[in-house]
């Protein structure tokens, strides 16, 4: 951060001015007392807020909602002809009632494909818990005997949750991009329509990336976290690429189960805020990028509100992928972009007005 102070015009010290400086240094009380407050003010202006888990130097800052947000990715300045570039996929509007109605749910694994997907999610969950220090099951067992010891040993803090969220969202945007890319190439290679699947998958990936960008406005990962994300993304992308070529249905079921875990994680974070376990987040305001993307209304822009929006998004991804996993992968149209003969009847939409945590069955919509 540049804390240097420059004068309006450069001057060269003459003999008289040099003598004045020496006189002030050697005991001019008035000059000394007058310069001290300016130095203290400059010190205060140069103090940077404490980082949460960063080893990287901060350079750009943006003041928003009376808080100092770090510009990890500074916004592009207006060009001569362009004022603003809006989101390619505007976010659907959620009501407060709809977001609070989101529940933790699980779809029973019925087929062999479902069981393979569930097993892979459990393995990925174990890796993610290990990487982020999340040991909820251990905390629950110890809490039954000694709640205070459980909190001291396994309690999640704002910093731990933020690390987990960033790591989770850095890989959550991979499946939609892989699926959309492969279906796009398949459509061109076979010279056939895709029936609307590509757009929904790419929009899901875009939404997950917006979650990541929002969290990056609150904390900057250090080099170790960046290396972990780089390795995880490389492994996960290639695994999803091969898996989607083999069985798209299994991959969508896998993502559906993965989103179930995401809903569970964000639900616990909201509950911890309500229980007073995350005091730093109680009055923390959401950054501008979140306010603009979700169209967050005045008075509903706290960290808790932000987590409600993100959890609602994850619940929608859970529903979408469980639904897509129920369909014929090659012939059925995408029910989330289709027009229905009875629009007043509950059906899949981009919003959460008709929630279906375990997904829509094929006979209900096709």
C-alpha distance (Angstrom), angle and dihedral (degrees) to the residues before:
residue distance angle dihedral
X1 . . .
X2 3.76 . .
X3 3.81 110.7 .
X4 3.79 97.9 164.6
X5 3.80 119.4 127.8
X6 3.80 121.4 -143.8
X7 3.82 130.9 -165.6
X8 3.77 123.7 -126.7
X9 3.79 92.8 -112.5
X10 3.78 132.2 16.0
X11 3.79 115.7 -116.2
X12 3.79 134.7 -174.1
X13 3.80 117.0 -130.5
X14 3.76 112.8 -113.7
X15 3.82 123.1 -155.5
X16 3.81 90.4 -98.0
X17 3.80 94.2 50.3
X18 3.79 91.1 45.7
X19 3.79 89.4 53.4
X20 3.78 90.1 50.4
X21 3.80 90.5 52.6
X22 3.80 91.7 50.4
X23 3.78 90.4 48.4
X24 3.79 91.6 52.1
X25 3.80 92.3 47.9
X26 3.81 93.2 48.1
X27 3.78 96.8 55.9
X28 3.76 118.2 -47.9
X29 3.78 97.9 146.2
X30 3.76 96.0 -170.6
X31 3.77 93.5 53.9
X32 3.81 91.8 46.1
X33 3.77 95.0 49.1
X34 3.79 91.7 46.3
X35 3.81 94.4 51.7
X36 3.80 97.2 47.0
X37 3.82 99.0 72.5
X38 3.81 90.6 49.9
X39 3.79 89.9 54.2
X40 3.81 92.3 49.8
X41 3.80 90.9 49.5
X42 3.77 90.5 50.4
X43 3.79 89.8 50.3
X44 3.79 91.4 53.4
X45 3.75 92.0 48.1
X46 3.79 91.0 53.6
X47 3.81 97.3 50.3
X48 3.80 110.7 110.2
X49 3.80 122.7 -148.3
X50 3.77 115.0 -103.6
X51 3.79 113.8 -92.5
X52 3.74 120.6 -127.1
X53 3.79 100.8 -140.9
X54 3.75 108.4 -20.9
X55 3.76 134.3 133.7
X56 3.76 93.8 175.4
X57 3.78 124.7 96.3
X58 3.81 115.1 -109.5
X59 3.76 117.6 -133.5
X60 3.80 113.4 162.1
X61 3.78 127.0 49.9
X62 3.78 134.7 -172.0
X63 3.81 122.9 -164.2
X64 3.81 112.2 -138.5
X65 3.81 131.5 161.5
X66 3.81 91.5 -6.2
X67 3.79 90.3 -60.2
X68 3.78 129.8 106.5
X69 3.80 109.3 -120.3
X70 3.77 119.7 -170.5
X71 3.78 116.9 -125.4
X72 3.81 102.0 -131.9
X73 3.79 87.3 165.8
X74 3.84 107.9 20.6
X75 3.79 114.2 -143.7
X76 3.76 115.9 -105.2
X77 3.77 113.8 -102.7
X78 3.78 118.0 -117.2
X79 3.77 113.6 -86.7
X80 3.77 126.2 -143.3
X81 3.80 93.2 -87.7
X82 3.84 106.8 14.7
X83 3.79 121.3 75.8
X84 3.83 101.8 175.5
X85 3.80 139.8 -11.5
X86 3.83 109.4 -138.9
X87 3.81 124.5 -151.5
X88 3.80 114.6 -77.6
X89 3.82 89.5 -134.9
X90 3.82 111.7 37.3
X91 3.78 111.0 -145.1
X92 3.83 117.0 -111.2
X93 3.80 116.5 -114.7
X94 3.82 117.3 -101.1
X95 3.79 123.4 -163.0
X96 3.79 122.0 -140.7
X97 3.80 90.4 -115.0
X98 3.80 92.1 52.8
X99 3.81 93.4 50.5
X100 3.80 93.4 48.4
X101 3.82 89.5 49.5
X102 3.83 91.4 64.1
X103 3.80 109.6 114.7
X104 3.78 137.2 -169.8
X105 3.80 107.6 -104.2
X106 3.79 141.2 165.8
X107 3.80 131.4 -153.7
X108 3.77 113.1 -140.1
X109 3.79 114.3 -116.2
X110 3.79 104.3 -120.4
X111 3.79 108.4 161.8
X112 3.79 131.8 47.9
X113 3.81 88.5 -106.4
X114 3.81 90.3 54.5
X115 3.80 91.7 50.6
X116 3.80 92.1 50.5
X117 3.81 89.8 50.9
X118 3.82 91.9 47.8
X119 3.80 91.8 50.0
X120 3.80 91.8 51.2
X121 3.81 91.0 50.4
X122 3.80 91.0 52.1
X123 3.80 90.1 51.9
X124 3.79 91.6 48.0
X125 3.80 90.6 46.7
X126 3.81 90.4 53.1
X127 3.81 91.1 50.9
X128 3.81 91.8 47.5
X129 3.81 92.4 48.4
X130 3.79 90.3 49.5
X131 3.80 93.1 48.7
X132 3.81 94.7 48.1
X133 3.81 99.9 36.0
X134 3.81 93.5 -116.5
X135 3.83 111.5 155.3
X136 3.78 105.7 164.3
X137 3.81 97.0 153.9
X138 3.82 91.3 52.7
X139 3.80 89.7 48.6
X140 3.81 92.3 52.1
X141 3.83 92.7 51.7
X142 3.80 93.8 47.2
X143 3.81 91.8 43.5
X144 3.80 89.9 63.4
X145 3.82 89.3 61.0
X146 3.80 104.2 29.1
X147 3.84 118.8 5.4
X148 3.79 93.8 -173.6
X149 3.78 93.2 51.2
X150 3.80 89.8 48.2
X151 3.79 90.6 52.8
X152 3.81 93.2 47.5
X153 3.79 94.9 47.0
X154 3.80 105.0 33.4
X155 3.80 105.0 12.9
X156 3.81 114.8 133.4
X157 3.78 116.9 -128.4
X158 3.79 130.4 -163.9
X159 3.80 89.4 -98.3
X160 3.81 94.0 51.3
X161 3.78 92.8 47.6
X162 3.80 91.3 48.7
X163 3.81 91.5 52.3
X164 3.79 89.7 49.7
X165 3.80 93.5 47.3
X166 3.79 94.3 49.9
X167 3.79 92.8 46.8
X168 3.81 91.3 46.7
X169 3.80 95.3 48.6
X170 3.81 93.2 44.4
X171 3.81 89.7 67.0
X172 3.81 99.1 28.3
X173 3.79 91.5 78.1
X174 3.81 92.8 58.3
X175 3.86 103.0 78.6
X176 3.80 96.1 54.2
X177 3.79 92.1 48.5
X178 3.80 92.8 47.3
X179 3.80 93.1 47.4
X180 3.79 93.5 45.2
X181 3.80 92.3 47.1
X182 3.80 94.7 49.3
X183 3.80 93.3 45.7
X184 3.81 89.4 48.4
X185 3.81 91.7 52.7
X186 3.80 91.1 43.3
X187 3.80 91.0 52.8
X188 3.80 92.2 52.1
X189 3.79 93.8 42.4
X190 3.81 93.9 49.7
X191 3.82 91.9 35.4
X192 3.81 91.4 -131.6
X193 3.79 137.2 123.3
X194 3.80 118.3 -94.7
X195 3.82 94.9 -144.9
X196 3.80 94.2 -126.2
X197 3.82 101.5 -61.5
X198 3.81 96.9 118.6
X199 3.81 96.2 63.7
X200 3.81 94.7 50.7
X201 3.81 93.1 48.5
X202 3.80 93.3 48.8
X203 3.80 91.0 45.8
X204 3.80 89.6 53.4
X205 3.79 90.8 52.0
X206 3.81 90.3 48.1
X207 3.81 91.0 51.4
X208 3.81 92.3 51.4
X209 3.80 89.7 50.6
X210 3.81 89.7 53.4
X211 3.80 88.4 55.2
X212 3.79 88.9 54.5
X213 3.81 94.2 46.7
X214 3.81 89.8 50.3
X215 3.81 92.9 53.1
X216 3.81 90.5 45.9
X217 3.80 87.7 61.7
X218 3.80 87.4 63.4
X219 3.80 102.2 42.4
X220 3.77 137.5 13.2
X221 3.82 118.2 -139.3
X222 3.78 117.6 -131.0
X223 3.78 126.2 -132.1
X224 3.83 94.7 -84.2
X225 3.80 92.5 54.1
X226 3.80 90.9 46.9
X227 3.81 91.2 52.6
X228 3.81 90.4 49.9
X229 3.79 91.4 50.3
X230 3.80 91.5 47.3
X231 3.80 92.3 52.4
X232 3.81 94.6 42.7
X233 3.78 92.8 48.9
X234 3.80 92.6 48.8
X235 3.79 93.5 50.5
X236 3.81 94.6 40.8
X237 3.81 94.9 47.7
X238 3.79 94.4 51.9
X239 3.80 92.5 43.3
X240 3.82 90.9 51.4
X241 3.80 91.0 45.4
X242 3.81 93.6 55.7
X243 3.81 93.6 38.9
X244 3.81 94.0 51.3
X245 3.79 90.3 52.1
X246 3.81 89.5 53.1
X247 3.82 101.5 39.9
X248 3.83 122.3 -2.5
X249 3.81 90.0 179.1
X250 3.81 91.7 59.6
X251 3.81 91.1 47.3
X252 3.80 92.9 53.6
X253 3.78 90.6 48.2
X254 3.81 88.7 49.0
X255 3.82 91.1 53.4
X256 3.80 90.1 46.6
X257 3.81 90.7 55.8
X258 3.81 90.3 43.5
X259 3.80 90.6 54.5
X260 3.79 89.2 51.0
X261 3.80 87.0 61.8
X262 3.81 90.9 47.5
X263 3.81 91.3 53.7
X264 3.80 89.1 49.5
X265 3.81 92.6 50.5
X266 3.81 95.1 49.9
X267 3.80 90.9 44.2
X268 3.81 89.4 57.1
X269 3.79 90.8 48.9
X270 3.81 91.1 52.7
X271 3.81 90.7 47.3
X272 3.81 90.9 50.2
X273 3.81 90.5 52.3
X274 3.81 90.3 50.5
X275 3.82 90.1 48.4
X276 3.82 91.7 53.2
X277 3.80 93.8 -114.6
X278 3.82 93.3 123.6
X279 3.82 104.3 47.2
X280 3.81 94.8 164.9
X281 3.80 89.9 61.3
X282 3.81 98.0 46.7
X283 3.82 95.7 87.8
X284 3.79 99.1 15.5
X285 3.81 111.0 130.5
X286 3.79 123.5 -136.3
X287 3.84 116.3 -109.3
X288 3.80 121.5 -106.5
X289 3.82 93.6 -103.1
X290 3.82 89.5 61.6
X291 3.80 94.4 44.5
X292 3.80 91.4 53.1
X293 3.82 97.6 41.8
X294 3.82 97.2 48.1
X295 3.83 94.7 30.6
X296 3.79 88.6 -127.0
X297 3.83 109.9 -162.3
X298 3.79 124.4 -127.3
X299 3.78 112.2 -82.0
X300 3.82 92.2 24.3
X301 3.79 102.1 76.3
X302 3.79 103.8 102.2
X303 3.78 127.1 120.7
X304 3.79 88.9 -100.5
X305 3.80 90.8 54.7
X306 3.80 90.0 48.6
X307 3.80 91.2 53.3
X308 3.81 89.6 50.2
X309 3.81 90.2 56.3
X310 3.79 93.2 46.3
X311 3.80 92.6 46.7
X312 3.80 89.7 50.8
X313 3.81 89.3 52.3
X314 3.79 90.9 51.2
X315 3.80 90.9 49.1
X316 3.80 88.4 53.7
X317 3.81 91.8 50.8
X318 3.81 87.7 49.3
X319 3.80 90.7 54.7
X320 3.82 95.3 42.3
X321 3.79 95.9 51.4
X322 3.80 94.9 43.4
X323 3.81 87.3 50.9
X324 3.80 94.1 47.8
X325 3.80 88.2 48.0
X326 3.82 88.6 59.3
X327 3.82 94.8 54.3
X328 3.78 136.5 82.7
X329 3.79 100.4 -92.3
X330 3.80 95.3 -147.4
X331 3.80 107.0 35.2
X332 3.82 111.8 24.8
X333 3.81 119.4 93.1
X334 3.79 121.8 -122.6
X335 3.84 104.3 -93.5
X336 3.82 92.1 -156.2
X337 3.80 94.7 67.0
X338 3.83 98.5 33.1
X339 3.80 128.9 108.8
X340 3.80 113.5 -125.8
X341 3.78 129.0 -142.4
X342 3.82 89.7 -134.9
X343 3.83 104.1 38.0
X344 3.80 92.5 173.9
X345 3.79 91.8 61.8
X346 3.86 116.9 87.7
X347 3.80 109.9 -92.0
X348 3.82 139.6 150.2
X349 3.82 113.7 -64.3
X350 3.79 137.2 165.5
X351 3.79 90.5 -106.7
X352 3.79 131.2 63.0
X353 3.80 99.1 -112.3
X354 3.83 90.7 111.9
X355 3.82 104.2 36.8
X356 3.78 118.5 -166.9
X357 3.85 107.5 174.4
X358 3.81 95.2 -172.4
X359 3.80 94.1 42.8
X360 3.79 133.7 -107.6
X361 3.77 117.0 -69.0
X362 3.80 116.8 -124.0
X363 3.81 95.3 -116.5
X364 3.82 90.0 56.0
X365 3.79 96.5 59.8
X366 3.81 112.2 17.3
